[in-house]
Amino acid sequence: MEEERKVAGIYIRVSTEDQAREGFSLGEQEEKLKQLCDYKGYEVYKVYCDAGISAKDMEHRPKFQEMLKDMKDGKINYIVAYKLDRVTRSVRDLEELISQLEKYNTYLVCDRDDVNTSTANGRFFVRMLTVLSQLEIEIVSERTKFGLNGAIKSGHLPGQVALGFKKDGNKKTIIDPATAPIVKRVFDLYLQGKTFLQISNIFNEEKVLNKNWKDTHIERIINNRLYMGDYEMYKRLKEWKNVEPVIYMNVVEPIIPRYIWEECQAQKIINQRTYTRDRVYTFFQKLKCPKCGKIMKCKGSGGKRKKYVYYNCEDCHENIRESYVEEEFEKIVGQLLRFDNEYNELFLPLFADKEKVADKSDIEREIINLTKQKERIKKAYMSEVVELDDFKEDLKVINEKLDILTKQLEKEQELKNKNRFTPEKVMADRDLQRIFMTNGKDVSLFLTEWQTMTKEDKQEFIARYIESLTFEKDDRYPNGIHLIDIKLKSLFTEKVSRLSELGLSQVPVEFISNDKSVMLNVSYPLKESQVKDYMKEFKNIEGVKLHIHPTFNYSLEDMPNEIEFNLDKDEKVLKLIPIIKDIDNPESLTNKFKLGIVTSFVKTTEEVSKE
């Protein structure tokens, strides 16, 4: 009887980690396995080598698949490997492999593990070894994930660094002061109503970072949770393999506040709707239908009436002319513009420490590093190591970063100087501005500013601060419409909340005085020490006084309907201040408080001009 030919395919595999851990190279495996085949009388058909590839599965190993194909074609009937884990570490893959081996009358032989599947005991032994190998993989995987989780939580993030961040000497992700302002600007422009494409076009026109910006680049920035401090793992796998992403909260210092990121996500949903426009609409995506509450679409009249702009509800067939809407909106826009102006001019410096801007020393250090990099590039060009075009391109990027950092330093110094002001001083400065003009004149100045703005500027302001406007049709009002609801974006309400935290907010309240309706500003409750510091700021201003109501001692829960106090003939009420004790909680409704009445004899700008 003719003896069966034993034709072997030698399979060798090693990953970088395997070689570093166990020290056997591909060459050593091949040499030992050829000696084994010679000893057992196997004819070597071919050596199949998968270099630097894991054994987690069989599908993604090209040489292993080639070997299986040769087995099915009858070219080999023995597979010889150094160890079983060179072939597979998966129990499922091993079961499939053994099934294929039995189907094509092929045997597996592993030198170091003394494996031979030609017997039942050999097949059982193979399965036990594979279970242990699978267990090792799962344990290593769990340890890797645990280590990765710890690294992420401490700011050591895997993968490429996102724009606006960089790695420090310890490989920790930190804010890059040279590029973080670009990220802030992207979010700012998006909140102004700019689309991804419009922002990318702006950056390309300005040659920001000297790169070709695309709308997808802007979209990735807007979607990236890292800019509010959170890291999202497995985000891409969600679409490919339906793996839910894992979010790690507050792992890096945020570039933008969380409410800004969330506001942009809400804006993104609105922008995904289909709107067509060929002109600028002041209240774009802001008007709700008086009947059904849906966002009204923009529509311009044609022919001779092309100058008119309308907002239309396709479901209810309601139409509202833009000029009528603006007339109604002008009744409140002066207050909004004044608040925005006062916040940016007076209050913003007080929050500089809360914005977590980069430390001055970090900015200076980055300027030094970029300057050195600039010198290295110059030397490389002089030595003809780099071409002129490459030199110009690199130099432009560095100079742009240096310009951003220099402006950052100037801004830091400016904020540092302004931040010497206390909340009480800033509040006094605001009230002084209002003393020298009547309240109506004050608002009218900002209304005039609104009326002189371009439609683009008006649209930008509304897109930034207004969530929606709701009108009702009522013939009792001019133009037959009346504003009944205005929803402000969190970008605006967050500013109000910040002022309340420092006791800087105040609201106009209607009072009846001598049978006449008057509007008086009522301050957020202030502690006695705060009121004392506040009045110190008026010590050089004649005519500003604080009156403490002689009998008032109530809480918000038992406020009387009437408050009596007498003023001199020319004395005007500037504001009312609920005054609580220093030990009291300003947010408690049960605090007994005194009533402070701030008055002024100072003549207004209007009164001075009449003289």
C-alpha positions in Angstrom: 0.0 0.0 0.0 1.3 3.4 -0.9 2.0 5.6 2.1 0.0 8.8 2.3 2.0 11.9 1.4 2.3 14.4 4.4 2.4 17.8 2.8 2.7 20.6 5.3 2.0 24.3 5.2 4.1 26.1 7.8 2.3 29.0 9.5 4.2 31.6 11.3 2.9 34.8 12.9 4.1 37.4 15.3 2.9 40.7 16.5 5.2 43.4 17.9 3.8 42.8 21.4 4.4 39.0 21.1 8.0 39.5 20.0 8.7 42.0 22.8 7.1 39.7 25.4 8.2 36.3 24.4 11.2 36.9 22.3 10.6 34.6 19.3 10.9 36.1 15.9 9.5 35.0 12.5 12.9 33.6 11.5 13.3 31.6 14.6 9.8 30.1 14.2 10.4 29.2 10.6 13.8 27.5 11.3 12.4 25.4 14.2 9.3 24.3 12.3 11.3 23.2 9.2 13.4 21.1 11.5 10.2 19.6 13.0 8.9 18.8 9.5 12.1 17.2 8.5 12.1 15.1 11.7 8.5 13.9 11.2 8.9 13.4 7.5 6.6 16.2 6.3 7.1 17.7 2.9 7.0 21.5 3.2 4.8 23.0 0.5 5.0 26.6 1.6 5.7 29.0 4.5 2.8 31.3 5.3 3.8 34.4 7.2 1.5 37.0 8.8 3.8 39.7 10.3 2.5 42.2 12.9 -1.1 40.8 12.9 -3.2 39.9 15.9 -4.7 36.4 16.3 -8.1 37.7 17.5 -9.8 36.5 14.3 -8.9 34.6 11.2 -10.6 36.8 8.7 -8.1 39.6 8.7 -5.0 37.5 8.2 -4.3 37.3 4.4 -1.6 34.5 4.6 -3.7 32.4 6.9 -6.6 32.6 4.5 -4.3 31.7 1.6 -3.2 28.6 3.6 -6.8 27.6 4.2 -7.5 27.9 0.5 -4.5 25.7 -0.4 -5.9 23.2 2.2 -9.3 23.1 0.5 -7.6 22.7 -2.9 -5.7 19.7 -1.6 -2.3 21.2 -1.8 -1.5 20.5 1.9 -2.9 18.1 4.5 -0.9 19.3 7.6 -0.7 22.7 9.2 2.4 23.2 11.3 2.7 26.1 13.8 5.1 27.0 16.6 2.3 27.4 19.2 -1.5 27.1 19.2 -1.9 30.8 19.9 0.0 31.5 16.6 -3.0 30.0 14.8 -5.9 31.4 16.9 -6.8 32.6 20.3 -10.6 32.4 19.8 -12.6 29.4 20.9 -15.2 30.1 18.2 -12.5 30.3 15.5 -10.9 27.1 16.7 -14.2 25.2 16.6 -14.6 26.4 13.0 -11.0 25.5 12.1 -11.2 22.0 13.6 -14.5 21.5 11.6 -12.7 22.6 8.4 -9.7 20.3 9.2 -11.9 17.3 9.6 -13.8 18.1 6.4 -10.6 18.2 4.3 -8.7 15.5 6.2 -6.1 17.9 7.4 -4.3 17.9 10.8 -2.9 20.6 13.0 0.5 20.2 14.7 2.0 22.7 17.2 5.6 22.2 18.2 5.7 23.9 21.7 2.2 22.7 22.8 2.6 19.1 21.7 -0.7 19.4 19.7 -1.8 16.9 17.2 -5.4 16.8 16.0 -5.2 13.4 14.4 -6.4 11.9 17.7 -9.5 12.5 19.9 -7.3 13.3 22.9 -5.3 15.7 20.8 -8.5 17.6 19.7 -9.7 17.8 23.3 -6.3 19.1 24.4 -6.4 21.8 21.7 -9.8 23.0 22.8 -8.6 23.4 26.4 -5.5 25.3 25.4 -7.6 27.7 23.3 -10.0 28.3 26.2 -7.0 29.4 28.3 -5.7 31.6 25.4 -9.2 33.2 25.0 -9.2 33.9 28.8 -5.8 35.6 28.6 -7.1 37.9 25.8 -10.1 38.9 27.7 -8.1 39.6 30.9 -5.6 41.7 28.9 -8.5 43.5 27.2 -10.1 44.3 30.5 -6.8 45.6 31.9 -6.3 47.7 28.8 -9.7 49.2 29.0 -9.3 49.9 32.7 -5.9 51.6 32.1 -7.4 53.5 29.2 -10.4 54.7 31.3 -8.0 56.0 33.9 -5.8 57.7 31.3 -8.8 59.4 29.7 -10.2 60.6 33.1 -6.8 62.2 33.8 -6.7 64.0 30.4 -4.4 61.6 28.5 -6.6 61.1 25.4 -5.9 58.6 22.6 -5.8 59.5 19.0 -5.0 62.7 17.1 -5.3 66.0 19.0 -8.3 68.1 18.1 -7.9 71.7 16.8 -7.6 74.0 19.8 -5.7 71.5 22.0 -2.2 70.2 22.3 -0.2 67.7 24.3 2.0 68.8 27.2 5.3 67.2 28.3 3.3 64.5 30.1 1.2 63.7 27.0 -1.8 65.3 28.7 -4.3 67.1 26.5 -4.4 70.9 27.3 -5.7 74.0 25.6 -3.5 75.4 22.8 -3.7 79.2 23.2 -2.6 79.7 19.6 -5.6 77.8 18.0 -8.3 77.8 20.7 -9.6 81.3 19.6 -10.3 79.8 16.2 -12.5 77.2 17.8 -14.3 79.8 19.8 -14.9 81.8 16.7 -16.4 78.8 14.9 -19.0 78.4 17.7 -19.6 82.2 17.8 -20.2 82.4 14.0 -22.5 79.4 14.1 -24.6 81.0 16.9 -24.9 84.1 14.7 -26.7 82.0 12.1 -23.9 81.2 9.8 -23.9 77.8 8.1 -21.0 75.3 8.0 -20.3 76.3 4.4 -20.5 80.0 5.2 -18.0 79.7 8.0 -15.6 77.6 5.9 -15.8 80.2 3.1 -15.0 83.0 5.6 -12.0 81.0 6.9 -10.8 80.3 3.3 -11.1 84.0 2.4 -9.1 85.0 5.5 -6.7 82.1 4.9 -7.0 80.9 8.5 -4.1 78.6 9.4 -3.4 78.6 5.7 -5.4 75.5 5.0 -8.4 74.6 2.8 -11.4 74.7 5.0 -14.5 72.6 4.2 -17.9 72.6 5.6 -17.2 69.1 7.1 -14.3 70.5 9.1 -16.7 73.1 10.7 -19.3 70.4 11.3 -16.8 68.2 13.1 -15.9 71.1 15.4 -19.5 71.9 16.2 -20.2 68.2 17.0 -17.1 67.6 19.1 -17.9 67.3 22.8 -14.3 67.8 23.7 -14.7 71.5 23.3 -17.0 71.6 26.4 -14.6 69.2 28.3 -16.1 65.8 27.5 -14.5 62.9 25.6 -16.6 60.6 23.5 -15.2 57.1 22.9 -16.5 54.7 20.1 -18.3 57.5 18.3 -17.5 56.2 14.9 -18.2 52.6 15.8 -21.8 53.6 16.5 -22.5 53.8 12.8 -20.3 50.9 11.7 -21.0 48.3 14.4 -23.9 49.8 16.4 -21.7 50.2 19.4 -23.0 52.8 21.9 -20.4 55.6 22.6 -19.0 56.1 26.1 -18.9 59.7 27.3 -16.3 60.8 29.9 -17.4 64.0 31.5 -15.0 66.9 32.3 -11.8 65.2 31.4 -10.1 68.3 29.9 -10.4 72.1 30.4 -13.2 73.3 28.1 -12.6 75.8 25.4 -16.3 76.9 25.3 -19.0 76.8 28.1 -21.3 73.8 28.1 -24.4 75.9 27.4 -22.8 77.3 24.2 -22.2 73.8 22.9 -25.7 72.7 23.7 -27.1 75.9 22.1 -25.2 75.0 18.9 -26.7 71.5 18.8 -30.2 73.0 19.0 -29.2 75.5 16.3 -28.0 72.6 14.2 -31.4 70.9 14.3 -33.1 74.0 13.1 -30.6 74.5 10.3 -31.2 70.9 9.1 -34.7 71.9 8.1 -35.3 72.9 4.5 -35.6 76.7 4.0 -35.0 78.5 0.8 -34.1 82.2 0.6 -32.7 84.6 -1.9 -32.6 87.7 0.4 -31.9 88.6 4.1 -34.8 88.0 6.4 -34.4 89.7 9.8 -36.5 87.2 11.7 -35.3 84.1 9.9 -36.5 80.9 11.6 -37.8 82.8 14.6 -41.5 83.5 14.0 -44.1 81.0 15.2 -47.5 80.7 13.4 -50.2 82.3 15.5 -52.5 79.3 14.9 -50.4 76.1 14.8 -47.2 77.2 16.5 -44.9 76.0 13.7 -41.9 78.0 12.5 -43.1 80.3 9.6 -41.2 80.3 6.3 -39.7 83.3 4.6 -41.4 84.8 1.6 -40.8 87.8 -0.6 -43.5 89.5 -2.7 -42.8 89.7 -6.4 -43.4 92.3 -9.1 -43.7 96.0 -8.0 -44.1 95.0 -4.4 -40.8 93.1 -4.2 -39.5 95.3 -1.4 -42.0 93.7 1.0 -41.0 90.6 3.0 -43.5 88.2 4.5 -43.5 85.2 6.8 -45.8 82.4 5.8 -47.3 79.2 7.4 -47.8 76.7 4.7 -50.3 74.7 6.8 -52.5 77.5 8.1 -51.9 79.9 5.2 -51.1 82.7 7.7 -49.0 85.7 6.5 -47.3 88.4 8.5 -45.4 91.2 7.0 -41.8 91.7 8.3 -42.2 95.5 8.7 -45.1 94.9 11.1 -43.2 92.4 13.1 -40.2 94.8 13.4 -42.4 97.6 14.6 -43.7 95.4 17.5 -40.2 94.0 18.2 -38.9 97.6 18.5 -40.9 98.0 21.7 -38.5 95.6 23.5 -35.3 95.6 21.5 -34.0 98.7 23.2 -34.0 96.9 26.5 -32.2 93.9 25.0 -29.5 96.0 23.3 -28.9 98.0 26.5 -28.5 94.9 28.5 -26.1 93.4 25.9 -24.1 96.6 25.8 -23.8 96.9 29.6 -22.9 93.3 30.0 -20.1 93.4 27.5 -18.8 96.7 28.6 -19.2 96.6 32.4 -19.8 93.1 33.6 -17.8 90.8 31.4 -14.4 91.5 33.0 -15.8 90.3 36.3 -16.2 86.8 34.9 -12.7 86.6 33.4 -11.5 84.2 36.1 -14.5 81.9 35.5 -13.8 81.7 31.7 -10.6 79.7 32.5 -8.6 81.6 30.0 -5.0 80.4 29.4 -2.4 81.4 32.0 -0.2 84.3 30.9 3.0 82.2 31.5 1.6 79.5 29.2 1.0 82.0 26.4 4.5 83.5 26.8 6.0 80.0 26.8 4.1 79.2 23.6 5.3 82.4 21.9 8.9 81.5 22.8 8.5 78.0 21.3 7.0 79.3 18.1 9.7 81.9 17.8 12.3 79.1 18.1 10.4 77.1 15.5 10.4 80.1 13.2 14.2 80.3 13.5 14.6 76.6 12.8 12.5 76.9 9.6 14.6 79.9 8.5 17.8 78.0 9.0 16.3 75.0 7.1 15.5 77.3 4.2 18.9 78.9 4.2 20.5 75.5 4.2 18.3 74.5 1.2 16.7 71.7 3.2 13.2 73.0 2.4 11.8 74.7 -0.8 10.7 78.3 -0.9 7.0 77.5 -1.2 7.1 75.2 1.8 9.1 77.8 3.7 6.5 80.5 3.0 3.6 78.3 3.9 5.1 77.2 7.2 6.2 80.7 8.1 2.7 82.1 7.4 1.1 79.6 9.8 3.6 80.4 12.5 3.1 84.1 12.1 -0.6 83.7 12.3 -0.3 81.8 15.6 2.1 84.4 16.9 -0.4 87.1 16.1 -3.2 85.3 17.9 -1.1 84.7 20.9 0.1 88.4 21.0 -3.6 89.5 21.0 -4.3 87.0 23.7 -1.6 88.5 25.9 -3.0 92.0 25.3 -6.5 90.8 26.1 -5.3 89.0 29.3 -3.7 92.2 30.5 -6.8 94.3 29.7 -9.1 91.9 31.5 -6.6 91.8 34.5 -6.8 95.6 34.8 -10.6 95.6 34.5 -10.9 92.8 36.9 -9.7 95.0 39.7 -13.3 96.3 39.9 -15.6 94.8 42.4 -19.2 93.8 41.6 -20.4 96.8 43.7 -18.2 99.2 41.7 -19.5 97.8 38.4 -23.1 98.1 39.6 -22.5 101.7 40.6 -20.9 102.5 37.2 -24.0 101.1 35.5 -26.3 103.2 37.6 -24.3 106.3 37.1 -24.6 105.9 33.4 -28.4 105.8 33.8 -28.5 108.8 36.2 -27.3 111.2 33.5 -30.1 110.4 31.2 -33.8 109.7 31.6 -34.8 106.0 31.4 -36.8 106.7 28.2 -34.0 108.5 26.6 -31.6 105.7 27.6 -33.7 103.1 25.8 -34.3 105.4 22.8 -30.6 105.7 22.2 -30.4 101.9 21.7 -33.5 101.9 19.6 -31.9 104.4 17.3 -28.9 102.1 17.2 -31.2 99.2 16.1 -32.8 101.3 13.4 -29.4 102.2 11.9 -28.2 98.6 11.8 -28.1 96.7 8.5 -30.5 93.8 8.0 -27.5 91.4 8.3 -26.6 92.9 11.7 -30.2 92.7 12.9 -30.5 89.1 11.8 -27.2 88.3 13.5 -28.3 89.8 16.8 -31.7 88.0 16.7 -30.1 84.7 15.7 -27.7 85.0 18.7 -30.2 85.8 21.5 -33.8 85.0 20.3 -35.2 81.5 20.3 -38.6 82.3 19.0 -41.3 85.1 18.8 -45.0 84.4 18.9 -47.6 87.0 17.8 -51.4 87.0 17.8 -53.6 88.8 15.3 -55.6 91.5 17.1 -57.2 94.4 15.3 -57.0 96.5 18.5 -53.2 96.9 17.9 -51.4 98.8 15.2 -50.9 96.7 12.1 -53.3 94.1 13.6 -50.6 92.0 15.4 -49.4 91.8 19.0 -46.3 90.2 20.5 -47.4 87.8 23.2 -44.4 85.6 23.8 -40.6 85.9 23.4 -38.3 83.0 24.2 -34.6 83.9 24.8 -31.7 81.6 24.0 -29.7 80.2 26.9 -26.8 82.4 25.7 -28.8 85.4 26.9 -30.4 83.8 30.0 -27.0 82.6 31.1 -25.8 86.1 31.3 -28.8 87.1 33.5 -28.1 84.1 35.7 -24.4 85.1 36.1 -25.4 88.6 37.2 -27.9 87.2 39.7 -25.1 85.1 41.2 -23.2 88.3 42.0 -26.3 90.3 43.0 -26.0 92.5 39.9 -29.3 91.8 38.3 -32.4 94.0 38.6 -35.8 94.0 37.1 -38.2 96.9 36.2 -41.4 96.7 38.3 -44.6 98.7 37.9 -45.7 100.8 40.9 -48.6 103.2 41.4 -47.3 106.5 42.7 -49.8 109.4 43.3 -52.3 107.5 41.1 -49.8 107.3 38.3 -48.1 104.2 36.9 -44.2 104.4 37.2 -41.5 101.8 36.5 -38.9 101.4 39.1 -35.8 99.1 39.0 -35.8 96.6 41.9 -32.4 95.1 42.7 -31.6 91.5 43.5 -31.4 91.2 47.4 -28.0 92.6 48.6 -26.3 92.1 51.9 -25.7 95.0 54.2 -21.9 95.0 53.5 -22.6 95.0 49.7 -24.9 98.0 50.0 -22.2 99.8 52.0 -19.6 99.1 49.4 -22.0 100.1 46.6 -22.7 103.5 48.2 -19.0 104.2 48.7 -18.7 104.5 44.9 -21.0 107.5 45.0 -19.1 109.4 47.7 -17.8 112.0 45.1 -21.1 112.3 43.3 -23.3 114.9 44.8 -27.0 114.2 45.1 -27.0 110.4 45.2 -28.4 109.2 48.5 -29.6 106.0 50.2 -32.7 106.1 52.3 -33.6 103.2 54.6 -37.4 102.9 54.9 -38.1 103.5 58.6 -40.7 100.9 59.2 -40.3 98.3 56.4 -39.2 94.9 57.7 -40.9 92.1 55.7 -40.1 89.0 53.7 -41.1 88.2 50.2 -43.9 86.0 51.5 -45.6 88.7 53.6 -45.0 91.9 51.4 -47.6 94.6 51.9 -49.6 95.9 49.0 -48.6 99.5 49.7 -45.3 101.1 50.6 -45.3 104.7 51.8 -42.3 107.0 51.7 -41.7 110.7 51.1 -39.1 112.3 48.8 -38.1 115.8 48.2 -39.6 117.5 45.2 -36.6 117.2 42.8 -35.5 113.8 44.1 -35.8 110.9 41.7 -35.8 107.2 42.6 -32.9 105.4 41.0 -33.6 101.9 42.3 -35.1 99.9 45.2 -32.8 97.5 47.1 -34.0 94.7 49.4 -31.3 94.7 52.1 -30.7 91.5 54.1 -28.2 90.7 56.9 -24.7 89.4 56.0 -25.5 86.0 57.5 -28.7 85.6 55.4 -29.1 83.5 52.3 -30.1 85.8 49.4 -32.2 83.1 47.8 -34.4 82.4 50.8 -38.0 83.7 50.6 -38.4 83.9 54.4 -35.6 86.5 55.0 -36.8 89.7 56.7 -35.3 92.6 54.8 -35.1 96.3 55.0 -36.0 98.4 52.0 -33.2 100.7 50.6 -34.3 103.6 48.3 -31.5 105.0 46.2 -32.3 108.5 44.9 -30.6 111.2 42.9 -30.7 114.9 42.5 -28.3 114.8 39.6 -29.7 116.5 36.4 -30.1 114.4 33.3 -28.4 115.1 30.0 -31.8 116.3 28.7 -32.2 118.8 31.6 -28.7 120.1 31.2 -29.3 120.8 27.5 -32.4 122.8 28.3 -30.4 125.1 30.5 
